[in-house]
Amino acid sequence: MSTRTIAFVGGGNMAGSLAGGLLARGWQAADIRVSDPQEDSRTRLAALGVHTTADNTEAVSGASIVVLAVKPQIMRAACLGIRDTVARSHPLVISIAAGISTASIAAWLGEDTAIVRCMPNTPAMLQCGASVLFATERVGIEQRRIAHDVMESVGYAAWVDGEELLHAVTALSGSGPAYVFLMLEAMQRAGENLGLEPELARRLAAQTALGAARMAQEGDVDVVELRRRVTSPGGTTERAVRVFEQSGFRAMVEAAMGAAADRSRELAADAAAG
C-alpha cells in the first residue's frame, strides 16, 4: 500500500480542487484516484491526469488516504459500499461532508477506522480556502500531518479539539462566503443607485473586499484597529459605519451565524437518525 495514494469518493468541485492542489504541491497524478458515477465529472477530472472510475471500491482499494467527498444524503450508502475494502486496508479517512459526525462514519465504516472530519469552504476552488479539521482518537500523529497537508493544499487549515466546534466553523467559514457575496451584492446595488455603471460597481466592490481581506490576513494589526484607521472622525466612513451600528449590524451577524450553527446541528442529528 503506497503511503502517497489518495482516493476521492465523489468527484465534485471540492474533490477536483483538492486533486489540483495536491498536484500543484508535487503529488504524482498516478497516486490520485477519483470515483464518481457521472461521466462528465470523470472526464473533467481525467483531464488532470488522475485515475478516474465509476467504481468506489476500485478507487479505494489499496489507498492509504480516502476522502469522502459525496453529498451528505448519500454518505451512508457510500460508506457501506466500501466498508469491507476499508476494513482490509485501514486507510486514513477524511470526510468533507457537512453535518455528518465521525460517530456516524465510524458506525458505517467500522469503529476502528481512523477518521478526520473537515469543514472546508468554496474558495478552496481557487486554492484560497479555509478548512478546519477534527480527528478521532484513532488518528495517529503522522496521519494528522497528512490530513493537514491535504487540506492545506487548497488554503489555510487549522484544527479544533472538539467536534462540536465544527458547527461554529460551519457558521463562520463554511457558510461565510455567502455572507460576503451578500454584502458585495448590496454594495454593488448601492453603487449603481448612486450612479455608477454596473460593471464598475461590481469590480470596485470585489476589489475592495479582496484588499481589505488581505490587509486583515497579512498584517499584524487586528480588524478593530484596521477599521479605526480608515474611519476618520467626522468623515464619510464614520457616517456610514454609524448607520451600520444603529441598524444593529453586529447583532444581525451574530443572529445569522447562530441560525447557521443551529441548522448544522439539526442536519447532524438528522443524519445520525437516518
C-alpha positions in Angstrom: 0.0 0.0 0.0 1.5 3.3 -1.1 1.8 6.0 1.6 1.0 8.5 -1.1 -2.1 7.1 -2.7 -5.3 9.1 -2.1 -8.7 8.1 -3.3 -11.6 10.5 -3.6 -15.1 9.0 -3.3 -17.1 11.7 -5.2 -15.7 13.9 -7.9 -17.4 17.2 -7.3 -15.9 20.7 -7.2 -14.2 20.2 -3.9 -12.6 16.9 -4.9 -11.4 18.5 -8.1 -9.9 21.4 -6.1 -8.1 19.1 -3.7 -6.7 17.0 -6.5 -5.5 20.1 -8.3 -4.0 21.4 -5.1 -2.1 18.2 -4.4 -0.8 18.1 -8.0 0.5 21.7 -7.5 2.3 20.5 -4.3 4.1 17.8 -6.1 1.9 14.7 -5.8 2.0 12.4 -8.7 -1.2 12.0 -10.8 -0.7 8.3 -10.7 -1.2 8.4 -6.9 -4.6 10.2 -7.1 -7.8 8.3 -7.9 -11.4 9.7 -8.1 -14.6 7.7 -8.3 -17.8 9.3 -9.5 -20.9 7.8 -11.2 -21.2 10.9 -13.5 -19.2 10.6 -16.8 -18.9 14.3 -17.2 -17.3 14.6 -13.7 -14.9 11.8 -14.5 -14.0 13.4 -17.8 -13.3 16.7 -16.1 -11.0 15.1 -13.5 -9.3 12.8 -16.0 -8.1 16.0 -17.7 -5.8 16.5 -14.7 -4.2 13.2 -15.4 -5.6 11.4 -12.4 -7.2 7.9 -12.5 -11.0 8.0 -12.6 -13.5 5.3 -12.2 -17.2 4.8 -11.6 -16.5 2.1 -9.0 -15.9 3.4 -5.5 -14.3 0.1 -4.4 -11.8 0.2 -7.2 -10.7 3.7 -6.2 -10.4 2.9 -2.5 -8.7 -0.5 -2.9 -5.1 -0.1 -1.6 -5.3 3.6 -1.0 -3.7 5.0 2.2 -6.0 8.0 2.3 -9.7 8.0 1.4 -11.5 11.4 1.1 -15.3 11.1 1.4 -16.5 13.9 -0.9 -20.1 12.8 -1.6 -23.2 14.7 -0.7 -24.4 14.1 2.9 -27.6 12.4 1.9 -25.7 9.6 0.2 -22.8 9.3 2.6 -24.3 6.3 4.4 -24.7 4.3 1.2 -21.2 5.3 0.0 -19.6 4.2 3.3 -21.4 0.9 3.5 -20.3 0.2 -0.1 -16.6 0.5 0.7 -16.8 -0.8 4.3 -15.1 -4.2 3.6 -12.4 -2.6 1.5 -11.6 -0.1 4.2 -11.6 -2.8 6.8 -8.9 -4.6 4.9 -6.5 -1.7 4.2 -7.2 0.6 7.2 -6.7 3.9 5.4 -6.9 7.3 6.9 -10.5 8.5 6.1 -11.1 12.3 5.7 -14.7 13.4 5.4 -15.5 16.8 3.9 -19.3 16.3 4.1 -21.2 18.8 6.1 -23.2 17.6 9.0 -22.1 14.0 9.1 -20.5 13.2 12.5 -17.4 11.0 13.0 -19.6 8.7 15.1 -21.9 8.1 12.1 -19.0 7.5 9.7 -17.4 5.0 12.2 -20.7 3.2 12.5 -20.8 2.8 8.7 -17.2 2.0 8.1 -16.1 0.3 11.3 -15.3 1.6 14.8 -11.6 1.1 14.4 -11.4 3.5 11.4 -9.1 6.5 11.6 -11.4 9.4 10.8 -10.7 13.1 10.3 -13.7 15.3 9.7 -13.1 18.5 7.9 -15.2 21.6 7.1 -13.7 23.4 4.0 -15.3 26.2 2.1 -15.8 27.1 -1.5 -12.8 29.4 -2.0 -10.8 26.2 -1.9 -11.6 26.1 -5.6 -9.1 28.9 -6.0 -6.6 27.4 -3.5 -7.8 30.2 -1.2 -10.0 28.2 1.2 -10.3 27.9 4.9 -10.5 24.4 6.3 -10.9 23.2 9.9 -10.2 19.6 11.0 -11.2 17.4 13.8 -9.5 14.0 14.4 -10.8 11.0 16.3 -8.6 9.1 18.8 -7.8 6.5 16.2 -5.9 9.1 14.1 -2.1 9.0 14.7 0.3 11.9 14.6 1.6 11.1 11.1 -2.0 10.8 9.9 -2.9 14.2 11.3 0.1 15.6 9.5 -1.1 14.0 6.2 -4.6 15.3 6.7 -3.4 18.8 7.4 -1.2 18.7 4.3 -4.1 17.5 2.1 -6.4 20.3 3.2 -3.6 22.9 3.3 -3.1 22.3 -0.5 -6.2 24.4 -1.0 -5.6 27.2 1.5 -5.5 27.7 5.3 -6.0 24.7 7.5 -6.4 24.5 11.3 -7.5 22.0 14.0 -10.1 22.0 16.7 -10.1 19.6 19.7 -13.9 19.3 19.9 -16.1 18.1 17.1 -19.0 20.2 18.4 -16.9 23.3 17.4 -17.3 22.3 13.7 -20.9 23.7 13.9 -19.4 27.1 14.7 -16.9 26.7 11.9 -19.7 25.9 9.5 -21.5 29.1 10.6 -18.3 31.2 10.2 -16.1 30.0 7.3 -18.3 27.3 5.8 -21.3 29.5 5.1 -19.2 32.7 5.3 -18.6 33.1 1.6 -22.3 33.6 1.1 -22.4 36.4 3.7 -19.5 38.2 1.8 -21.3 37.7 -1.5 -24.5 39.2 0.0 -22.5 42.2 1.2 -20.9 42.6 -2.2 -24.3 42.3 -3.8 -25.6 45.1 -1.5 -22.6 47.3 -2.1 -22.8 46.9 -5.9 -26.5 47.7 -5.9 -25.9 50.8 -3.7 -23.1 51.9 -6.0 -25.4 51.6 -9.1 -28.1 53.5 -7.3 -25.6 56.2 -6.6 -24.9 56.5 -10.4 -22.0 54.0 -11.1 -22.1 51.7 -14.1 -22.9 48.1 -13.0 -19.5 46.7 -14.1 -17.6 49.4 -12.3 -19.6 48.9 -9.2 -19.1 45.2 -9.3 -15.3 45.5 -9.7 -14.9 48.1 -7.1 -16.9 46.1 -4.5 -15.0 42.9 -5.2 -11.6 44.5 -5.2 -12.4 46.4 -2.0 -13.3 43.2 -0.3 -10.2 41.4 -1.6 -7.9 44.2 -0.5 -9.5 44.5 2.9 -9.3 40.8 3.5 -5.6 40.8 2.5 -4.9 43.6 5.0 -6.6 41.6 7.7 -4.8 38.4 6.9 -1.3 39.5 6.0 -0.7 42.3 8.5 -0.1 42.2 12.3 -2.9 44.6 13.1 -6.3 43.3 14.2 -9.5 44.3 12.4 -10.7 46.6 15.1 -7.6 48.8 14.6 -7.8 48.5 10.9 -11.4 49.8 10.9 -10.4 52.6 13.3 -7.6 53.7 10.9 -9.9 54.0 7.9 -12.7 55.7 9.9 -11.6 59.3 10.2 -13.5 61.4 12.7 -16.3 63.4 11.0 -15.6 61.7 7.7 -17.6 59.7 5.2 -16.7 56.3 6.6 -17.6 57.3 10.1 -21.1 58.3 9.0 -21.6 55.0 7.1 -20.4 52.9 10.0 -22.7 54.8 12.3 -25.6 53.7 10.1 -24.5 50.1 10.3 -24.2 50.3 14.1 -27.6 52.0 14.5 -29.2 49.3 12.3 -28.0 46.5 14.6 -25.4 45.2 12.1 -23.4 43.3 14.8 -26.4 41.7 16.3 -27.7 40.7 12.9 -24.4 38.9 12.0 -24.4 37.1 15.4 -28.0 36.0 14.9 -27.4 34.8 11.4 -24.4 32.8 12.4 -26.3 31.3 15.3 -29.0 30.2 13.0 -26.5 28.6 10.7 -24.9 26.7 13.6 -28.3 25.6 14.8 -29.1 24.2 11.3 -25.7 22.4 11.2 -26.7 20.6 14.5 -30.1 19.7 13.1 -28.5 18.3 9.9 -26.1 16.2 12.0 -29.0 14.9 14.1 -31.0 14.0 11.0 -28.0 12.2 9.5 -27.4 10.2 12.7 -31.1 9.3 12.9 -31.2 8.2 9.3 
